[in-house]
Amino acid sequence: MHKAWLILAAGLLLAPGAGAKPLPPGERAHACPKKAVCGQVMRPLDPSGRVKGELAIAYRLYPHSDPNAPPKETIVAQEGGPGFATIRSSYGYEQLFAPLRTDHDLLMIDARGTGPTAIDCQSVQRSPVRTPRDVGDCGRALGHAADLYGTRLAVDDMAAVLDALNIRTIDFYGDSYGTFFGQVFSALYPGRLRAVVLDGAYPVIGETPWYSNAGNVVRKGFDEACERTPYCAGLKGSSLERIRKLVRYTRTAPISGRATDAEGHIQEVTADPGTIGNTLYDGTEGPVIYRDLDAASRAWFDSHDARPLLRLIAESNGNEDPTKPHDYSYGLFAAVSCMDYQQIYDMNSPVHQRPAERRAALEQERANDPDVYDPLTIDEFQTVPLDISVLNLCLDWPIRKPPYTPGQPIPSGTPFTQAPTLVMNGELDMLTTAAEGAVVTAQYPHARQVIVANSFHVDAIDDVDDCAQEIVRHFVTSLDAGDVSCAANVKAVRLVPFFAEHAADALPAAPRGGNTASRRQLALASAAVQTAGDVIARWYINYGGKGLGLRGGAWSYVQPDMVARWTLNGVRWTKDLAVSGTAMWDQRDGSIRTRLTFTDKGGAAATLTASWNDRDHDAVAKVSGTIGKQTVDATMPAP
């Protein structure tokens, strides 16, 4: 029987250090849902007792919904980052496992250094640009606790929570860093697992510190996305060639200007090899980057229109970390990365010795694989923000008396669990690549990898095609992935054909039988639908619920459930067409419906509706309505 009544006393992180402080009570606490049981288990900061202090490891348990059903294994979900608090991401896990909640409890545990025990390092938490010295300052502020946030200790914390709740075996689901966490758990506690799902997996054992597979995805992925989209496929040359041309251009002539970031804030930004590299390699924004980058590059070279490119730069290079560390702790990201990940220098070396080791490693890599980050050079890749490039992230991080060898959270020779294991990776994910997932799969005795076509980072949580989620739920239920054919049949990314500066230059919608609108009016209708599509695409990267149009106007959206609803207010995708109206995306079935209004420069008022299904291959939007006295009855490729 689960100890559902177990609510342990709250506690604070008691590790000293200027700049690394416990959060005040108002920041630690948040309401426990009525149907959940919430609590904290006290854990020693340092199991050896050398460093004093305790951590309050928070958990949230949702009991199964049918009290008469014999409970099956508890599903335990683990968030990524590292640095995100799992409990703060509870909604996604609740949605993913909702059909299994009749007889499965669902448990979420905040790893040490997140949530109530979040590391709050002033040097990195709120800095728009972080340096290795900033990261090192965080480690020095933590003092002797800097070594004590690695995954092995966090895994032990999870086991302790399971013990406190009298849970013996679990079904584990981890996404992104949660897959790294899951590998460590499945090596240290192999007998406590019935099933393992690793979504967006990368290896604990066998990873290269150069993360060279990311470059392979970049060089292959943009070309494949272009080839799968009719308009882009018909262009001369390749998408990669156009991106390389852009990088070469900005080496000597960076492109600067003002642009709106993912949350609708105006920023001064510059497109140069470093910022373009961050855009290329930031897998968390994959859908938008793939959708826009090729067309944004062409907009610059064809007409010196920098707005689409600079917006992409602002969206992927802005300081988007939450301001509160209990949502996301950059200090914890640094602590785990520097304790557990492979580095190009020896973390056991004194800090002053590591730059020489780094220089030697870089020299060797330039000789052996100079194009590892093509279209960037190795030197240019080091100008990409530390979050993504990571080569220099831990250069200044102090290692004092670690509880295990840095870079080895799993003891050498320890086998993984015998439990059935499902490994999932997105085909176009440049952050945790399918090649890295294959390394993970090969290390488990009973594992299967599923690669989801045309997909990006973490498939089941961000699934809007209802494929990856069904595979995960089937696997947890039956210990077999079953029919995974849908994974090869996910629709291709719909790329922007080109960014028109004037609405009349947009690709005209194709007239149908009832159409009386002119070719120019069909181009305006097409531009209006592209405006709505451009706004809807920002759903993947906007978390504040409001933003700005590419060239003006504003929009907002609400999503209380699986239906997202937008309001557009004078949004300009082109310079001369201000579009207002509404859009609705039902993510249960993929249907999108819009109602749009604008006024032609001649004064004619337009009212249009457009609808399509986001899940359809080669989706077609049906457009109808009026522009002035003319009837629009047409179709166009869905935006």
C-alpha positions as CSV (number, residue, x, y, z in Angstrom):
1,M,0.0,0.0,0.0
2,H,1.3,3.5,-0.9
3,K,1.8,5.8,2.0
4,A,-0.5,8.4,0.5
5,W,-0.7,10.1,3.8
6,L,3.0,10.8,4.0
7,I,3.7,14.5,4.1
8,L,7.1,15.3,5.5
9,A,8.3,18.5,7.0
10,A,9.5,21.2,4.6
11,G,13.3,22.0,4.7
12,L,15.8,24.4,3.3
13,L,19.1,23.9,1.5
14,L,21.6,24.6,4.3
15,A,24.8,25.1,2.2
16,P,26.6,28.4,2.7
17,G,28.0,30.6,0.0
18,A,27.5,34.2,-1.2
19,G,25.4,34.4,-4.3
20,A,24.0,30.8,-3.9
21,K,21.1,31.0,-1.5
22,P,18.0,29.1,-0.5
23,L,14.8,30.5,-1.9
24,P,12.4,32.4,0.5
25,P,9.3,30.5,1.6
26,G,7.1,32.4,-0.8
27,E,9.2,31.2,-3.7
28,R,9.3,27.6,-2.5
29,A,5.7,26.8,-2.0
30,H,3.0,26.4,-4.6
31,A,-0.5,24.9,-4.3
32,C,-1.0,21.2,-4.3
33,P,-3.9,20.1,-6.6
34,K,-6.9,18.6,-4.8
35,K,-6.5,15.2,-6.4
36,A,-2.8,15.0,-5.6
37,V,-0.7,14.2,-2.6
38,C,2.3,16.5,-2.1
39,G,5.2,16.2,0.2
40,Q,8.9,16.4,0.8
41,V,11.5,13.9,1.9
42,M,14.6,15.2,3.7
43,R,17.9,14.1,2.2
44,P,21.5,14.8,3.2
45,L,23.2,17.3,0.9
46,D,26.3,15.1,1.2
47,P,25.7,11.4,1.9
48,S,29.2,11.1,3.2
49,G,28.5,13.7,5.9
50,R,31.6,15.8,5.0
51,V,29.4,18.8,3.9
52,K,26.6,19.5,6.3
53,G,23.1,20.4,5.4
54,E,19.9,18.8,4.1
55,L,17.7,19.1,1.0
56,A,13.9,18.9,0.9
57,I,13.2,16.7,-2.1
58,A,9.6,17.6,-3.2
59,Y,7.2,15.2,-4.8
60,R,3.7,15.2,-6.2
61,L,1.7,12.0,-6.4
62,Y,-1.5,11.6,-8.3
63,P,-3.3,8.5,-7.1
64,H,-5.0,6.3,-9.7
65,S,-8.6,7.5,-10.4
66,D,-10.5,4.2,-9.9
67,P,-10.3,3.3,-6.2
68,N,-11.6,-0.2,-7.0
69,A,-8.9,-1.0,-9.6
70,P,-5.9,-2.9,-8.4
71,P,-3.0,-0.4,-8.7
72,K,-0.4,-1.2,-11.3
73,E,3.2,0.1,-11.3
74,T,3.5,3.8,-10.5
75,I,4.5,5.9,-13.5
76,V,7.4,8.2,-12.6
77,A,8.2,11.2,-14.9
78,Q,11.5,13.0,-14.9
79,E,12.0,16.5,-16.5
80,G,15.0,17.6,-18.5
81,G,17.3,20.6,-18.6
82,P,19.0,19.8,-16.4
83,G,17.5,22.6,-14.3
84,F,13.8,22.3,-14.9
85,A,11.6,21.4,-12.0
86,T,9.6,18.3,-12.8
87,I,6.5,19.3,-10.8
88,R,6.3,22.6,-12.7
89,S,5.9,20.5,-15.9
90,S,3.1,18.3,-14.4
91,Y,0.5,19.3,-17.0
92,G,2.4,17.7,-19.9
93,Y,2.8,14.4,-17.9
94,E,-0.8,14.4,-16.8
95,Q,-1.9,14.8,-20.4
96,L,0.5,12.1,-21.7
97,F,-0.6,9.5,-19.2
98,A,-4.2,10.5,-18.7
99,P,-5.6,7.3,-20.4
100,L,-3.5,5.1,-18.0
101,R,-4.5,6.9,-14.8
102,T,-7.4,4.6,-14.0
103,D,-5.0,2.1,-12.5
104,H,-1.6,3.8,-12.5
105,D,-0.4,6.4,-9.9
106,L,1.6,9.2,-11.4
107,L,4.6,10.5,-9.5
108,M,6.8,13.5,-10.1
109,I,9.9,14.4,-8.1
110,D,11.9,17.6,-8.3
111,A,15.6,16.6,-8.6
112,R,18.0,18.2,-6.1
113,G,18.9,21.7,-7.2
114,T,15.5,22.3,-8.7
115,G,12.1,23.4,-7.3
116,P,12.3,24.0,-3.6
117,T,16.0,23.3,-3.5
118,A,16.8,25.3,-6.6
119,I,20.3,26.7,-7.0
120,D,20.1,30.5,-7.4
121,C,23.4,31.7,-8.7
122,Q,23.3,35.4,-9.4
123,S,26.2,35.2,-11.8
124,V,24.3,33.0,-14.3
125,Q,20.6,32.9,-13.5
126,R,19.7,36.3,-15.0
127,S,22.7,37.0,-17.3
128,P,21.8,37.5,-21.0
129,V,25.4,36.5,-21.9
130,R,27.2,34.0,-19.7
131,T,31.0,33.5,-19.7
132,P,33.0,30.5,-18.3
133,R,34.0,32.9,-15.5
134,D,30.3,33.5,-14.6
135,V,29.8,29.7,-14.5
136,G,32.9,29.3,-12.3
137,D,31.7,32.0,-10.0
138,C,28.5,30.0,-9.5
139,G,30.6,27.0,-8.5
140,R,32.7,29.0,-6.2
141,A,29.6,30.5,-4.6
142,L,28.3,27.0,-3.8
143,G,31.5,26.2,-2.0
144,H,32.0,22.5,-1.2
145,A,28.4,21.8,-2.3
146,A,29.4,22.4,-5.9
147,D,30.2,18.7,-6.3
148,L,27.0,17.5,-4.8
149,Y,24.3,18.1,-7.5
150,G,25.3,15.3,-9.9
151,T,22.9,12.8,-11.3
152,R,24.0,9.9,-9.2
153,L,23.0,11.7,-6.0
154,A,19.8,12.9,-7.5
155,V,19.0,9.3,-8.5
156,D,19.6,8.2,-4.9
157,D,17.1,10.9,-3.8
158,M,14.5,9.5,-6.1
159,A,15.0,6.0,-4.7
160,A,14.6,7.5,-1.2
161,V,11.3,9.1,-2.1
162,L,10.1,5.8,-3.6
163,D,11.1,4.1,-0.3
164,A,9.2,6.7,1.7
165,L,6.1,6.1,-0.4
166,N,6.5,2.3,-0.2
167,I,6.8,2.0,-4.0
168,R,8.9,-0.9,-5.0
169,T,8.9,-1.0,-8.9
170,I,8.0,1.8,-11.3
171,D,7.4,2.6,-15.0
172,F,9.9,5.3,-15.7
173,Y,9.5,8.1,-18.3
174,G,12.2,10.6,-18.9
175,D,12.6,13.3,-21.5
176,S,15.8,15.1,-22.6
177,Y,18.1,15.2,-19.6
178,G,15.4,13.0,-18.0
179,T,16.8,10.2,-20.3
180,F,20.3,10.8,-18.9
181,F,18.8,10.6,-15.4
182,G,16.9,7.4,-16.3
183,Q,20.0,5.7,-17.6
184,V,21.8,6.3,-14.3
185,F,18.7,5.1,-12.3
186,S,18.4,2.0,-14.5
187,A,22.1,1.2,-13.8
188,L,22.0,1.8,-10.1
189,Y,18.5,0.5,-9.4
190,P,17.9,-2.0,-12.2
191,G,15.5,-4.2,-10.2
192,R,13.1,-1.3,-9.4
193,L,12.0,-0.9,-13.1
194,R,9.3,-2.6,-14.9
195,A,9.5,-0.4,-18.0
196,V,11.7,2.4,-19.2
197,V,10.9,5.1,-21.7
198,L,13.7,7.5,-22.8
199,D,12.3,10.3,-25.0
200,G,14.9,12.5,-26.6
201,A,17.7,10.2,-25.5
202,Y,21.5,10.8,-25.5
203,P,24.0,8.5,-23.8
204,V,25.6,8.6,-20.4
205,I,28.3,6.2,-21.7
206,G,29.8,6.6,-25.1
207,E,29.1,10.3,-25.7
208,T,31.7,12.5,-27.4
209,P,32.4,15.9,-25.8
210,W,32.3,17.4,-29.3
211,Y,28.7,16.3,-29.8
212,S,29.5,15.8,-33.5
213,N,26.2,14.1,-34.3
214,A,24.5,17.5,-34.0
215,G,26.4,18.8,-37.1
216,N,25.4,15.8,-39.0
217,V,21.7,16.5,-38.4
218,V,22.1,20.2,-39.3
219,R,23.8,19.4,-42.6
220,K,21.4,16.7,-43.5
221,G,18.1,17.9,-41.9
222,F,17.7,21.3,-43.6
223,D,18.2,19.7,-47.1
224,E,15.7,16.9,-46.3
225,A,13.1,19.4,-45.0
226,C,13.5,21.4,-48.2
227,E,13.3,18.4,-50.5
228,R,10.0,17.4,-48.8
229,T,8.3,20.7,-49.5
230,P,7.3,21.3,-53.1
231,Y,8.2,25.0,-53.4
232,C,11.6,24.7,-51.7
233,A,12.4,21.5,-53.6
234,G,12.0,23.4,-56.9
235,L,14.6,26.0,-56.1
236,K,18.1,25.8,-57.5
237,G,20.8,24.7,-55.2
238,S,20.4,23.2,-51.7
239,S,19.1,24.6,-48.4
240,L,22.5,23.9,-46.8
241,E,24.3,25.8,-49.6
242,R,22.1,28.8,-48.9
243,I,22.8,28.6,-45.1
244,R,26.6,28.3,-45.8
245,K,26.4,31.3,-48.0
246,L,24.7,33.3,-45.2
247,V,27.3,32.3,-42.7
248,R,30.1,33.2,-45.1
249,Y,28.5,36.6,-45.7
250,T,28.1,37.5,-42.0
251,R,31.8,36.6,-41.3
252,T,32.8,39.9,-42.9
253,A,29.5,41.8,-42.9
254,P,27.3,41.0,-39.8
255,I,23.6,42.0,-40.2
256,S,22.2,44.1,-37.3
257,G,18.8,45.6,-36.5
258,R,15.8,45.4,-34.2
259,A,13.6,42.4,-34.0
260,T,11.0,40.8,-31.8
261,D,12.0,37.8,-29.7
262,A,9.8,34.7,-28.9
263,E,7.9,36.6,-26.1
264,G,7.2,39.7,-28.2
265,H,10.0,41.9,-26.8
266,I,12.0,44.1,-29.2
267,Q,15.7,43.5,-29.1
268,E,18.8,44.8,-30.9
269,V,20.3,41.8,-32.5
270,T,23.1,40.9,-34.9
271,A,23.3,38.0,-37.3
272,D,26.8,36.6,-37.4
273,P,28.3,33.1,-37.4
274,G,27.8,32.7,-33.6
275,T,24.2,33.8,-33.5
276,I,23.3,31.9,-36.7
277,G,25.1,28.9,-35.2
278,N,22.9,29.1,-32.1
279,T,19.9,29.2,-34.3
280,L,21.0,26.2,-36.2
281,Y,22.0,24.1,-33.2
282,D,19.2,25.0,-30.8
283,G,17.0,21.9,-31.1
284,T,14.4,23.2,-28.7
285,E,13.1,25.6,-31.3
286,G,13.5,23.2,-34.2
287,P,10.0,23.5,-35.8
288,V,10.2,27.3,-36.2
289,I,13.9,27.3,-37.3
290,Y,13.3,24.7,-40.0
291,R,10.1,26.4,-41.1
292,D,11.7,29.9,-41.6
293,L,15.5,29.8,-42.0
294,D,15.8,28.9,-45.7
295,A,13.2,31.6,-46.7
296,A,14.8,34.1,-44.3
297,S,18.2,33.6,-45.9
298,R,16.7,34.1,-49.4
299,A,14.9,37.2,-48.2
300,W,18.2,38.8,-47.4
301,F,20.0,37.9,-50.5
302,D,17.1,38.5,-52.9
303,S,15.9,41.9,-51.5
304,H,18.1,42.8,-48.5
305,D,15.0,42.1,-46.3
306,A,16.6,41.4,-42.9
307,R,13.4,41.2,-40.8
308,P,12.7,37.5,-41.0
309,L,16.3,36.6,-40.3
310,L,16.8,39.0,-37.4
311,R,13.5,37.7,-35.9
312,L,14.9,34.2,-35.9
313,I,18.1,35.4,-34.3
314,A,16.1,37.2,-31.6
315,E,13.9,34.2,-31.0
316,S,16.7,31.7,-30.5
317,N,19.4,34.0,-29.0
318,G,17.2,36.0,-26.5
319,N,17.5,35.6,-22.8
320,E,14.6,33.3,-22.4
321,D,15.4,31.6,-19.1
322,P,12.7,32.1,-16.6
323,T,13.6,34.7,-14.0
324,K,12.8,32.5,-11.1
325,P,15.2,29.6,-10.5
326,H,12.5,27.3,-9.1
327,D,11.2,27.2,-12.6
328,Y,14.6,26.7,-14.2
329,S,17.9,26.8,-12.4
330,Y,20.8,27.6,-14.6
331,G,23.1,26.9,-11.6
332,L,21.8,23.4,-11.5
333,F,22.4,23.1,-15.3
334,A,26.0,24.1,-14.8
335,A,26.5,21.9,-11.7
336,V,25.2,18.7,-13.5
337,S,26.9,19.5,-16.8
338,C,30.3,20.0,-15.1
339,M,30.0,17.0,-12.9
340,D,28.5,14.5,-15.3
341,Y,29.1,15.4,-18.9
342,Q,32.2,14.6,-21.0
343,Q,34.5,17.6,-21.5
344,I,37.4,18.3,-23.8
345,Y,39.6,19.0,-20.8
346,D,40.0,17.0,-17.6
347,M,37.7,18.2,-14.8
348,N,40.1,16.8,-12.3
349,S,42.8,19.2,-13.5
350,P,43.2,22.4,-11.6
351,V,41.2,25.3,-13.1
352,H,44.4,27.1,-14.2
353,Q,45.6,24.0,-16.2
354,R,42.4,23.4,-18.2
355,P,42.9,26.2,-20.8
356,A,46.1,24.5,-22.0
357,E,44.3,21.2,-22.2
358,R,41.5,22.8,-24.1
359,R,43.9,24.4,-26.6
360,A,45.5,21.0,-27.2
361,A,42.2,19.3,-27.7
362,L,41.0,22.0,-30.1
363,E,44.2,21.8,-32.1
364,Q,43.8,18.1,-32.5
365,E,40.1,18.4,-33.5
366,R,41.0,21.0,-36.1
367,A,43.5,18.5,-37.6
368,N,41.2,15.5,-37.4
369,D,37.7,16.9,-38.1
370,P,37.8,20.6,-39.0
371,D,34.2,20.5,-40.4
372,V,32.6,19.0,-37.3
373,Y,30.3,22.1,-36.9
374,D,30.0,23.0,-40.6
375,P,28.7,25.4,-41.7
376,L,30.6,27.0,-38.8
377,T,34.2,26.6,-38.1
378,I,35.3,25.2,-34.8
379,D,36.4,28.6,-33.6
380,E,33.0,30.1,-34.7
381,F,31.2,27.4,-32.8
382,Q,32.9,28.5,-29.6
383,T,31.1,31.9,-30.0
384,V,27.7,30.2,-29.8
385,P,26.2,30.7,-26.3
386,L,27.5,28.3,-23.7
387,D,24.1,26.7,-23.3
388,I,24.4,25.2,-26.8
389,S,28.1,25.1,-27.6
390,V,29.1,23.8,-24.1
391,L,32.8,23.3,-25.1
392,N,33.9,26.0,-22.7
393,L,31.0,25.8,-20.2
394,C,32.9,24.1,-17.4
395,L,36.4,25.6,-18.0
396,D,36.3,27.5,-14.7
397,W,34.0,25.3,-12.6
398,P,35.7,24.1,-9.4
399,I,36.0,20.5,-8.6
400,R,37.0,19.8,-5.0
401,K,36.2,16.4,-3.4
402,P,33.6,14.9,-5.7
403,P,31.6,11.9,-4.5
404,Y,32.4,10.1,-7.8
405,T,34.8,10.7,-10.7
406,P,33.5,13.6,-12.9
407,G,32.0,12.3,-16.1
408,Q,31.2,8.9,-14.6
409,P,27.8,9.0,-12.9
410,I,27.5,5.3,-13.7
411,P,30.2,3.2,-12.1
412,S,32.5,1.5,-14.6
413,G,31.1,-1.8,-15.8
414,T,27.7,-1.4,-14.2
415,P,25.0,-3.1,-16.5
416,F,21.7,-1.5,-17.3
417,T,18.4,-2.9,-16.3
418,Q,16.8,-6.0,-17.9
419,A,13.5,-4.2,-18.0
420,P,12.0,-3.5,-21.5
421,T,13.2,-0.1,-22.7
422,L,11.8,2.2,-25.4
423,V,14.1,4.9,-26.8
424,M,12.6,7.7,-28.9
425,N,14.3,10.3,-31.0
426,G,13.1,12.9,-33.4
427,E,14.6,12.6,-36.9
428,L,15.4,16.3,-37.2
429,D,16.5,16.8,-33.5
430,M,19.9,18.4,-33.5
431,L,20.0,18.5,-29.7
432,T,19.6,14.8,-28.8
433,T,20.1,13.1,-32.1
434,A,18.9,9.8,-33.4
435,A,22.5,8.6,-33.7
436,E,23.0,9.3,-30.0
437,G,19.7,7.4,-29.2
438,A,21.1,4.4,-31.1
439,V,24.1,4.4,-28.8
440,V,21.7,4.3,-25.8
441,T,19.6,1.5,-27.4
442,A,22.6,-0.7,-28.0
443,Q,23.5,-0.6,-24.3
444,Y,20.3,-2.0,-23.0
445,P,19.6,-5.7,-23.1
446,H,15.9,-5.3,-24.1
447,A,15.6,-2.0,-25.9
448,R,14.0,-0.7,-29.1
449,Q,14.5,2.6,-30.7
450,V,11.8,4.5,-32.5
451,I,12.7,7.4,-34.7
452,V,9.9,9.8,-35.3
453,A,10.1,11.3,-38.8
454,N,10.1,15.0,-39.3
455,S,10.1,15.5,-35.6
456,F,12.3,17.4,-33.1
457,H,13.3,17.4,-29.5
458,V,11.1,15.3,-27.1
459,D,8.3,13.7,-29.1
460,A,5.7,12.5,-26.7
461,I,5.4,15.7,-24.6
462,D,5.3,18.0,-27.6
463,D,3.4,15.6,-29.8
464,V,0.7,17.3,-31.8
465,D,0.3,14.4,-34.2
466,D,-1.0,11.9,-31.6
467,C,1.6,9.3,-32.7
468,A,4.5,9.3,-30.2
469,Q,2.1,9.5,-27.2
470,E,0.2,6.5,-28.4
471,I,3.4,4.6,-28.8
472,V,4.5,5.5,-25.3
473,R,1.2,4.6,-23.7
474,H,1.0,1.2,-25.6
475,F,4.6,0.4,-24.4
476,V,3.8,1.2,-20.8
477,T,0.7,-0.9,-20.9
478,S,2.1,-3.9,-22.8
479,L,5.9,-3.7,-22.5
480,D,6.0,-3.7,-26.3
481,A,6.0,-0.7,-28.7
482,G,3.5,-2.5,-31.0
483,D,2.7,-0.9,-34.4
484,V,5.0,2.1,-34.8
485,S,4.3,2.7,-38.4
486,C,2.8,6.2,-37.6
487,A,6.3,7.3,-36.6
488,A,7.5,7.0,-40.2
489,N,4.4,8.8,-41.4
490,V,4.4,12.1,-39.5
491,K,3.8,15.0,-41.9
492,A,6.8,17.0,-43.2
493,V,7.6,20.4,-41.9
494,R,5.7,23.0,-43.9
495,L,8.3,25.6,-44.9
496,V,7.6,29.2,-45.7
497,P,7.8,29.4,-49.5
498,F,9.3,33.0,-49.3
499,F,8.8,36.1,-47.2
500,A,6.9,38.6,-49.3
501,E,7.4,42.3,-48.4
502,H,4.2,43.3,-50.1
503,A,1.0,41.3,-50.0
504,A,0.4,41.5,-53.8
505,D,3.7,39.6,-54.3
506,A,2.6,36.6,-52.2
507,L,1.8,33.4,-54.1
508,P,-1.9,33.7,-55.2
509,A,-4.4,31.2,-53.9
510,A,-5.7,28.9,-56.6
511,P,-9.2,29.8,-57.6
512,R,-12.1,27.4,-57.5
513,G,-15.5,27.4,-59.2
514,G,-17.2,30.1,-57.2
515,N,-14.3,32.6,-57.2
516,T,-14.7,36.1,-58.7
517,A,-11.6,37.6,-57.0
518,S,-8.8,38.8,-59.2
519,R,-5.3,37.4,-59.1
520,R,-4.1,40.3,-57.0
521,Q,-6.9,39.7,-54.5
522,L,-6.1,36.0,-54.3
523,A,-2.5,37.1,-53.5
524,L,-3.9,39.3,-50.7
525,A,-5.9,36.4,-49.4
526,S,-2.9,34.2,-49.5
527,A,-0.8,36.7,-47.6
528,A,-3.6,37.0,-44.9
529,V,-3.6,33.2,-44.4
530,Q,0.2,33.2,-44.2
531,T,0.0,35.9,-41.6
532,A,-2.2,33.6,-39.4
533,G,0.1,30.7,-40.1
534,D,3.1,32.7,-39.0
535,V,1.4,33.5,-35.7
536,I,0.3,30.0,-35.1
537,A,3.8,28.7,-35.7
538,R,5.1,30.8,-32.7
539,W,3.1,28.5,-30.4
540,Y,6.2,26.2,-30.3
541,I,8.4,28.9,-28.8
542,N,6.0,31.4,-27.0
543,Y,5.1,30.8,-23.4
544,G,3.8,34.2,-22.4
545,G,0.6,34.1,-24.5
546,K,1.3,37.2,-26.5
547,G,3.6,38.4,-29.2
548,L,4.2,40.8,-32.1
549,G,3.8,40.3,-35.8
550,L,6.8,40.1,-38.1
551,R,6.4,43.6,-39.4
552,G,3.9,45.1,-36.9
553,G,0.7,44.5,-35.0
554,A,0.1,42.2,-32.0
555,W,-1.4,38.9,-31.2
556,S,-2.3,36.8,-28.1
557,Y,-3.5,33.3,-27.4
558,V,-5.0,31.3,-24.7
559,Q,-4.9,27.5,-24.2
560,P,-6.8,26.2,-21.2
561,D,-7.1,22.8,-22.7
562,M,-6.1,21.0,-25.9
563,V,-7.5,23.8,-28.0
564,A,-5.4,27.0,-28.6
565,R,-7.2,30.2,-29.6
566,W,-5.5,33.3,-31.1
567,T,-6.6,36.9,-31.5
568,L,-4.8,38.9,-34.1
569,N,-4.8,42.7,-34.0
570,G,-3.4,44.4,-37.1
571,V,-0.7,41.8,-37.5
572,R,1.6,42.5,-40.5
573,W,3.4,39.6,-42.1
574,T,3.9,41.9,-45.1
575,K,4.5,45.6,-44.8
576,D,1.2,46.7,-46.3
577,L,-1.4,44.2,-45.0
578,A,-2.7,44.5,-41.4
579,V,-4.7,41.4,-40.5
580,S,-7.0,41.0,-37.6
581,G,-9.3,38.2,-36.5
582,T,-9.1,34.9,-34.8
583,A,-7.6,31.4,-35.2
584,M,-8.2,28.1,-33.5
585,W,-6.1,25.0,-33.4
586,D,-7.7,21.9,-32.0
587,Q,-4.8,19.7,-31.1
588,R,-7.0,16.7,-30.5
589,D,-7.6,16.2,-34.2
590,G,-5.3,18.7,-35.9
591,S,-8.0,21.0,-37.3
592,I,-7.2,24.7,-37.7
593,R,-9.8,27.3,-38.5
594,T,-9.3,31.1,-39.0
595,R,-11.5,34.1,-39.5
596,L,-9.5,37.1,-40.8
597,T,-10.3,40.7,-41.8
598,F,-8.3,43.4,-43.5
599,T,-8.7,46.4,-45.7
600,D,-7.2,46.6,-49.2
601,K,-5.2,49.7,-49.9
602,G,-8.0,50.7,-52.2
603,G,-10.4,50.7,-49.2
604,A,-12.2,47.4,-49.9
605,A,-13.0,45.5,-46.7
606,A,-12.2,41.8,-46.7
607,T,-13.6,39.0,-44.5
608,L,-12.1,35.5,-45.0
609,T,-12.2,32.2,-43.5
610,A,-9.5,29.6,-43.9
611,S,-9.3,26.0,-42.6
612,W,-6.9,23.1,-42.9
613,N,-5.7,20.1,-40.9
614,D,-2.3,20.4,-39.4
615,R,-1.7,16.6,-39.5
616,D,-2.4,16.2,-43.2
617,H,0.5,15.5,-45.6
618,D,0.6,18.3,-48.1
619,A,-2.1,20.1,-46.2
620,V,-4.3,22.3,-48.2
621,A,-6.1,25.4,-46.8
622,K,-9.6,26.2,-48.1
623,V,-10.1,29.9,-48.3
624,S,-13.5,31.6,-48.7
625,G,-15.1,35.0,-48.2
626,T,-15.2,38.4,-49.8
627,I,-12.8,41.2,-50.7
628,G,-15.0,44.2,-51.4
629,K,-17.7,43.0,-53.8
630,Q,-15.7,40.0,-55.0
631,T,-16.1,36.4,-53.8
632,V,-13.0,34.5,-52.8
633,D,-13.3,30.7,-53.3
634,A,-9.8,29.2,-53.4
635,T,-7.2,26.8,-52.1
636,M,-3.6,27.2,-51.2
637,P,-0.8,25.1,-49.5
638,A,-1.4,25.4,-45.7
639,P,1.0,27.8,-44.0
